[in-house]
Amino acid sequence: MKDLNLGMFKPYDIRTKIEKLSDENLSRLSESVALYYKNTLSADSVVLCRDARLYAPKVVESLKNALTRAGIRVLLNPLPISTCQFYYSCMENPTSGGIMVTASHNPGSYIGLKLMAPGLFPLAMGCGPEGGITKIKEIYLSEEKLKEGKKGSTEIINYLKEYIAYSMKLAGVEDGSLKGMKILLEFLSGSAGTEIAMAFEKAGAEIEARNIVPNGLFPGGDPNPIIESSIAPARKKMREGDYDIGFCFDGDGDRLDLMYSDGKQIVPGLNMALIAPRLLELYGGEKKDFYADVKAIPISLLEMAKSGAKIHIIRNGHSFIKAKLRENCDKGYFASEEESAHYYMNFPYDIDDHSKGYAAVENTLFFALVTAKAYKDNPDEYKRIHELEGSLFREREWPLMCEAAPEKMPEIMDRVEKRMGELGATIIKTMDDTSDLDATLMRFNLPVSFDISTDLNGKIWAQVAQRISRSEDAMCRWEVVSNSKEECDRLNGEVKNITDEYVKAGLAKY
């Protein structure tokens, strides 16, 4: 039986190694996507964009051909752009569907699709009309073919200038207003360089842009800001230079990793807490509810609460978070973050008239600009949270790969949860609305929820976050954070005591 590469249908997008996407499977996938947009979504037009990956042009051509054969008008930007500029392109065409050809932070050997229904509704496995990606997979397996009929058309689009103008205005950053700031930008050869650099130059900042030319070979390493070997040169540059702050972006530009002047990261949750006043101001006090990543460190939650926001823990997953923000927009939810350096918000279609509605998407250009402005207005606050973060001890999320025995993953995680419970942890497995957290949060000497009255002074606390990765195959992940090195090491050691057994037995590997 031929390999249909069914593993490419992921929970939140479609993603695969290039070698597994044969010409036949690519054609079959393109037809399945086109059939879904035509028959299930009744889309008469689709925004189609791509990042800098070497295989992206071939996938774009295949999708364009299939969509036009289905009678759909394709709004095509053939140049490499960020996923965030793609979302803005969809905001300019809200009745159209959207397809972004990208594999985000994965190595250059990967390719994939991020999918949007008309109205900027995210499509994922089980999310979207008739199950979203679940339905596309069903069509893919059925071998249903496009029927020849009236062909669609192709229109070239480019919203670079509009995207920059929108992001600067929303961030409250005027031409020349960042003059005096010196900022390092690391693009890791991804596709966000043009839009980010142009905006910061327009804002008057002195910038140094590293790896700004899009290059799908990714010569500096995998385009992932959390891979130390990829961003070590940027960290070194920060330490040796006199930059105020630095930003690192991933392959498709939807991650925003903030570096302090010493090259160390300021975690997204803490940065979000400092820019929250500007975000809350945008909504005139009408929206105050905030979704925090399940892995957000406790001091981030406390700092966010001090801004006046109401904190709610949310499960990981780009499509899930966007869907939740969209679903609860009218209930007062305004933004979210993930510790993998993703920032989300309900962005107004019209900055001057919010009655026209919101789109729950990502825009790292906006968040980079509003962060730079917050730093320029109050650098002492960034110094304070940098020192606060430096007082913590953290084992950043580490993986256990279980490809040899994926059926063992639930057993491993159940054992870790049981052990943490024996040690006195409060176990959290659901969101506020009782939906599944798709992870387990184990807290020691910490409350279930945080508000402005929460006091952590004088307490030794710790948090262990555990989950199954939804973007990699057969992988469990853990992260431990505490205000005590001994406690952090002890709890991380407890997890390792369990996982070591499976590694030694040849059932898993680090």
C-alpha positions in Angstrom: 0.0 0.0 0.0 1.4 3.4 -0.9 2.3 5.8 1.9 -0.4 8.5 2.1 1.5 10.4 4.8 -1.6 10.7 7.1 0.8 11.9 9.9 0.8 15.3 8.3 -2.7 16.1 9.6 -1.7 17.6 12.9 -4.1 18.9 15.7 -3.6 22.5 14.8 -2.3 22.5 11.2 -1.0 20.4 8.3 2.8 19.8 8.6 5.2 17.3 7.3 8.8 16.6 6.2 9.2 17.4 2.5 10.5 13.9 1.7 7.1 12.5 2.8 5.1 14.9 0.6 5.4 13.2 -2.8 4.2 14.9 -5.9 1.2 12.6 -5.9 0.4 13.3 -2.3 0.8 17.0 -2.8 -1.7 17.0 -5.7 -4.1 14.9 -3.6 -3.7 17.3 -0.6 -4.2 20.4 -2.8 -7.4 18.9 -4.3 -8.7 18.0 -0.9 -8.1 21.5 0.5 -9.7 23.0 -2.6 -12.8 20.8 -2.3 -13.1 21.7 1.4 -13.0 25.4 0.7 -15.5 25.1 -2.2 -18.0 22.6 -0.9 -17.8 22.9 2.9 -16.9 26.5 3.4 -18.6 27.8 0.2 -15.6 30.2 -0.1 -15.6 32.1 -3.4 -12.1 33.5 -2.7 -9.0 32.5 -0.7 -6.0 34.5 0.4 -2.8 32.5 -0.4 0.6 33.4 1.0 3.9 31.7 1.9 7.1 32.0 3.8 10.7 31.6 2.7 10.9 27.8 2.7 12.5 26.3 -0.4 9.5 24.0 -1.0 6.9 26.7 -0.4 6.7 27.9 -4.1 5.9 24.4 -5.3 3.1 24.0 -2.7 1.7 27.4 -3.5 1.6 26.6 -7.2 -0.2 23.3 -6.5 -2.8 25.0 -4.2 -3.3 27.9 -6.6 -4.0 25.5 -9.5 -6.4 23.3 -7.4 -8.3 26.3 -6.0 -8.8 28.0 -9.4 -9.9 24.6 -10.9 -12.5 24.6 -8.1 -13.8 28.0 -9.4 -12.3 29.9 -6.5 -10.6 33.3 -6.9 -7.1 33.2 -5.4 -5.7 36.4 -3.8 -2.0 35.6 -4.0 1.0 37.3 -2.5 3.9 35.4 -4.2 6.6 37.0 -2.1 7.8 35.5 1.2 6.0 37.2 4.1 5.3 36.5 7.8 2.3 34.6 8.9 1.2 37.7 10.8 1.2 39.8 7.5 -0.8 36.9 6.1 -3.4 37.3 8.9 -3.6 41.0 8.2 -4.1 40.2 4.5 -7.1 38.1 5.6 -8.4 41.0 7.7 -8.3 43.1 4.5 -10.4 40.3 2.9 -12.6 39.1 5.7 -15.1 37.2 3.5 -12.2 35.1 2.0 -10.7 31.9 3.3 -6.9 31.9 4.0 -4.0 29.5 3.5 -0.5 30.2 4.7 2.2 27.8 3.4 4.7 27.5 6.2 6.2 25.2 8.8 6.8 27.9 11.3 9.9 27.2 13.5 10.6 23.7 12.1 13.8 22.9 10.2 14.0 23.7 6.5 13.1 20.1 5.7 9.5 20.7 6.8 6.6 22.3 5.0 3.0 22.8 6.0 -0.3 24.8 5.9 -2.0 27.1 8.3 -5.7 27.4 7.4 -8.4 30.0 8.0 -12.1 29.9 7.1 -13.9 33.0 5.9 -14.3 35.5 8.8 -10.8 34.6 10.0 -12.0 31.5 11.8 -9.0 29.2 12.5 -9.2 25.6 11.2 -7.7 22.7 13.1 -8.4 19.1 13.9 -12.0 19.1 15.1 -12.2 22.9 14.8 -14.1 24.5 12.0 -17.1 23.5 9.8 -17.5 19.7 9.6 -14.4 19.3 11.8 -12.0 21.5 9.9 -8.8 19.5 9.2 -10.6 16.4 10.2 -12.9 16.9 7.2 -9.9 17.7 4.9 -8.3 14.4 5.9 -11.6 12.6 5.2 -11.7 14.1 1.7 -8.0 13.2 1.2 -8.7 9.5 2.1 -11.8 9.4 -0.1 -9.9 10.2 -3.3 -12.7 12.6 -4.3 -11.7 14.6 -7.4 -12.4 18.1 -8.5 -14.9 18.3 -11.3 -14.0 20.5 -14.3 -16.1 23.7 -14.5 -15.8 27.4 -14.6 -12.3 28.3 -13.5 -11.4 30.8 -10.9 -8.9 33.6 -11.3 -5.7 34.8 -9.6 -5.2 38.3 -8.3 -1.9 39.5 -6.9 -2.1 41.3 -3.5 0.5 43.0 -1.3 -0.5 44.8 1.9 3.0 45.5 3.3 2.5 49.3 3.6 -1.0 49.0 5.0 0.2 46.3 7.5 3.0 48.6 8.8 0.7 51.6 9.0 -2.0 49.6 10.9 0.5 48.1 13.4 2.2 51.4 14.1 -1.1 53.3 14.7 -2.5 50.6 17.0 0.7 50.5 19.0 0.7 54.2 19.4 4.1 54.5 17.7 4.4 57.5 15.4 7.1 58.3 12.8 10.3 59.0 14.6 8.9 58.3 18.0 11.5 55.6 18.8 14.4 57.8 18.0 17.3 57.3 20.4 16.6 53.6 20.8 19.1 51.0 19.5 17.5 47.6 18.8 18.9 44.3 17.5 16.7 42.3 15.2 17.4 38.6 14.6 15.4 37.1 11.8 17.1 33.7 11.5 16.7 33.9 7.7 12.9 33.8 8.0 10.3 35.8 6.2 9.5 38.7 8.6 12.6 40.9 8.0 11.2 43.4 5.5 8.1 44.4 7.4 9.7 44.5 10.8 12.8 46.5 9.7 10.8 48.9 7.6 8.5 49.7 10.5 11.3 50.3 13.1 13.2 52.5 10.6 10.0 54.5 10.1 9.7 54.8 13.9 13.1 56.2 14.1 14.9 53.4 15.9 18.5 52.6 15.1 18.4 49.0 14.2 20.9 46.2 13.4 19.2 43.4 11.4 20.8 40.0 11.4 20.0 37.3 8.9 17.4 39.6 7.3 17.5 38.0 3.8 14.9 35.2 3.6 16.7 32.0 3.0 15.0 28.6 3.2 18.3 26.9 3.7 18.4 28.5 7.1 22.2 28.7 7.2 22.4 30.0 10.7 20.5 27.0 12.1 16.9 26.0 12.6 14.6 29.1 12.6 13.5 28.7 16.2 14.3 31.3 18.9 14.4 28.7 21.7 17.2 26.7 20.0 20.3 28.1 21.7 22.7 27.3 18.9 20.5 29.4 16.5 20.3 32.5 18.6 23.7 32.3 20.5 25.3 34.8 18.0 22.5 37.3 18.6 22.9 36.9 22.4 26.7 37.5 22.1 26.0 40.6 19.9 23.6 41.9 22.6 26.2 41.4 25.4 29.0 43.1 23.4 26.9 46.0 22.0 25.0 48.8 23.6 21.5 47.8 22.5 18.5 48.7 24.6 16.6 45.5 23.6 16.7 42.8 21.0 14.0 40.7 19.2 14.3 37.2 17.7 11.8 35.9 15.2 11.2 32.4 13.9 10.9 31.2 10.4 7.5 32.6 9.6 7.7 35.6 12.0 4.9 34.7 14.4 7.2 34.3 17.4 8.6 37.3 19.3 11.4 36.4 21.7 12.5 39.5 23.7 16.2 39.9 24.8 17.4 42.3 27.5 20.6 44.2 27.0 22.6 41.3 28.5 21.2 38.9 25.9 19.0 37.0 28.3 15.4 36.4 27.5 12.5 38.3 29.2 9.7 35.7 29.2 6.6 36.6 27.2 4.4 36.5 30.3 6.4 39.2 32.0 6.6 41.3 28.9 2.9 41.0 28.4 2.4 42.3 31.9 4.3 45.5 31.1 2.5 46.2 27.8 -0.9 45.2 29.3 -1.8 48.8 30.2 -1.5 49.9 26.6 -3.5 46.9 25.5 -6.3 47.5 28.0 -6.3 51.2 27.0 -7.1 50.1 23.4 -10.5 48.7 24.6 -11.5 51.6 26.8 -11.9 49.4 29.8 -14.4 47.1 28.1 -12.1 44.1 27.9 -10.0 42.9 30.9 -9.9 39.1 30.7 -6.6 37.6 29.7 -5.6 34.0 28.8 -2.3 32.9 30.2 -0.3 30.0 28.9 -0.4 26.8 31.1 3.4 27.2 31.4 3.4 30.8 32.4 5.6 31.3 35.5 3.7 32.4 38.6 5.3 35.8 38.9 4.1 36.6 35.4 0.6 35.8 36.4 1.0 38.0 39.5 2.5 40.9 37.5 -0.3 40.6 34.9 -2.9 40.7 37.6 -1.4 44.0 38.9 -2.1 45.6 35.5 -5.8 45.2 36.2 -6.3 42.1 34.0 -8.3 39.1 35.1 -6.2 35.9 34.6 -7.4 32.6 33.1 -5.2 29.7 32.3 -5.6 28.3 28.7 -4.3 25.2 27.0 -1.6 25.4 24.3 -2.4 25.4 20.6 -2.5 28.4 18.2 -5.8 27.5 16.7 -7.4 26.7 20.0 -6.3 30.0 21.6 -7.5 32.0 18.7 -10.9 30.2 18.7 -11.3 30.8 22.4 -10.4 34.5 22.1 -12.8 34.9 19.3 -15.5 33.0 21.1 -15.2 35.0 24.3 -14.4 38.4 22.7 -17.8 39.8 23.7 -17.3 38.5 27.2 -14.3 40.8 27.8 -11.3 38.7 26.7 -8.7 40.7 24.9 -5.4 38.9 24.6 -3.3 35.8 25.3 0.3 34.6 25.3 2.3 31.4 25.1 5.7 30.9 26.7 6.9 29.7 23.3 6.9 33.5 22.4 3.5 33.7 20.7 1.3 36.7 21.4 -2.4 36.8 20.5 -5.1 39.5 20.6 -8.5 40.4 19.4 -7.4 43.0 16.9 -10.0 45.6 15.7 -10.7 45.6 12.0 -10.9 49.4 12.2 -8.8 51.1 14.8 -11.1 54.1 14.9 -14.4 52.1 15.0 -14.3 48.9 17.1 -18.0 48.3 16.3 -16.8 46.7 13.0 -15.5 43.8 15.0 -12.3 42.0 15.9 -10.1 39.3 14.5 -8.4 36.9 16.9 -5.0 36.6 15.3 -1.2 37.2 15.8 0.7 40.4 14.9 4.3 40.3 16.1 5.0 43.6 14.5 2.4 45.3 16.7 3.7 43.5 19.8 7.3 44.4 19.0 6.4 48.0 18.5 4.3 48.3 21.6 7.1 46.6 23.6 9.8 49.0 22.3 7.5 51.9 23.2 6.9 50.5 26.7 10.7 50.1 27.2 11.4 53.6 25.9 8.8 55.1 28.2 9.9 53.2 31.3 13.2 51.3 31.0 13.4 50.9 34.8 10.3 48.6 34.7 12.1 46.3 32.3 15.1 46.4 34.6 12.9 45.4 37.5 11.2 42.4 35.8 14.6 41.3 34.4 16.0 41.2 37.9 12.8 39.5 39.2 13.1 36.8 36.5 16.8 36.4 37.4 15.8 35.5 41.0 14.0 32.4 39.7 15.2 28.9 38.8 13.8 27.3 35.8 14.2 24.0 33.8 12.9 25.2 30.5 10.6 22.8 28.8 12.5 19.7 27.9 11.3 16.7 25.8 11.1 13.0 26.1 10.8 11.3 22.6 8.7 8.2 22.7 8.8 7.1 19.1 9.8 3.6 20.0 6.7 3.1 22.3 4.2 6.0 22.0 1.6 3.9 23.8 3.7 4.5 27.0 3.2 8.3 27.1 0.0 8.2 29.1 1.5 5.8 31.6 4.6 8.0 32.0 2.5 11.2 32.5 0.1 9.4 34.9 3.1 8.3 37.0 4.5 11.8 37.1 1.2 13.3 38.2 0.7 10.6 40.9 4.2 11.3 42.3 3.6 15.1 42.4 0.4 14.5 44.1 2.1 12.4 46.7 4.6 15.3 47.3 1.7 17.6 48.0 1.0 19.3 44.6 -2.3 20.9 43.7 -3.3 19.3 40.4 -4.9 21.4 37.7 -6.2 19.7 34.6 -9.1 21.9 33.4 -9.7 25.5 32.4 -12.0 27.9 34.2 -14.9 26.8 31.9 -14.2 23.2 32.8 -12.8 22.3 29.3 -9.7 20.1 29.2 -6.4 21.9 29.7 -4.7 19.2 27.5 -1.9 19.4 30.0 -1.3 18.9 33.7 -0.3 21.8 36.0 1.2 20.8 39.3 1.6 23.6 41.8 3.3 23.7 45.2 2.4 26.4 47.7 0.6 28.4 44.9 -3.0 29.3 44.5 -5.3 27.8 41.8 -6.0 31.3 40.4 -4.1 34.6 40.7 -5.5 38.1 41.3 -4.1 41.4 42.6 -4.3 40.2 46.2 -2.1 37.2 45.7 1.0 37.3 47.9 4.0 35.1 47.3 6.4 36.9 49.6 8.2 34.6 52.1 7.0 31.4 50.4 9.0 28.7 48.7 6.9 27.8 45.7 7.2 25.6 42.6 5.3 24.7 39.5 5.6 21.7 37.2 3.9 21.8 33.8 3.5 18.6 31.8 2.0 18.0 28.4 2.1 16.0 25.2 3.4 18.0 22.3 0.8 18.6 19.5 3.4 19.8 17.0 5.9 17.0 17.2 5.2 13.3 17.0 5.3 11.0 20.2 6.8 13.6 22.5 6.1 14.5 26.1 7.3 17.7 27.7 8.0 19.1 31.2 8.9 22.4 32.6 9.8 23.2 36.2 10.1 26.7 37.8 10.6 27.7 41.4 12.0 30.5 43.5 14.3 27.9 45.1 17.1 26.2 43.2 16.9 23.2 45.6 13.1 22.8 45.0 13.5 23.2 41.2 16.3 20.6 41.1 14.4 18.3 43.4 11.1 18.3 41.4 12.9 18.1 38.0 14.8 15.1 39.5 11.6 13.4 40.5 10.4 13.7 36.9 13.7 12.4 35.6 13.7 9.4 38.0 10.5 8.3 36.2 11.5 9.1 32.6 15.0 7.6 33.1 13.4 4.1 33.5 11.9 4.3 30.0 15.1 5.6 28.5 17.1 2.8 30.0 14.6 0.3 28.8 15.0 1.6 25.2 11.4 2.8 25.1 12.2 6.5 24.9 15.1 8.9 24.5 16.0 12.5 25.5 
